[in-house]
């Protein structure tokens, strides 16, 4: 079916890389910058303990299990970081997944915030994070806008190449994209 198309619109670097081998593609990234008032951008405080965080559903395709393992590794190495997990929980079975993994961490420096937050609550929680870990094994439907929103807020981001934001994030100093 795609071979009959004159052009295919793609919404991420990964889709473009794969499909452009077979058909003409046009990249359309459905994202408009400046979504946050400039008065709420993150201001770094070098004297405090840094917070490493995760935001998203507790899906294994989002490497939720590996983020928890990373937090355990931080504790084992006795690195002095606060940790925060903000999960979007929209189904009962996701509560069980979240609990299965977060129960492994016995840590007073871990804060878990679950459910759907309104925009003001989400901004407040995100701004407490210094480095946001957003790994993707696969992007199911659309470009993960959370990566771009976090960058706009001034939060440093560690993500994976599979997030599909490499071309947009060029020139950004506060992002690390892992292969």
Secondary structure, DSSP 8 states (H G I E B T S, - for coil): -GGG-S-EEE-SHHHHHHHTTTS-EEE-----S--S-GGGS----TTS--EEEEEE---GGGTHHHHHHHHHHHHHTT---EEEEEE---SHHHHHHHHHHHTT---TTEEEEES---HHHHHHHHHT-SEEEE--S---SS--HHHHHHHHTT-EEEEEGGG--HHHHTT-SSEEEE-
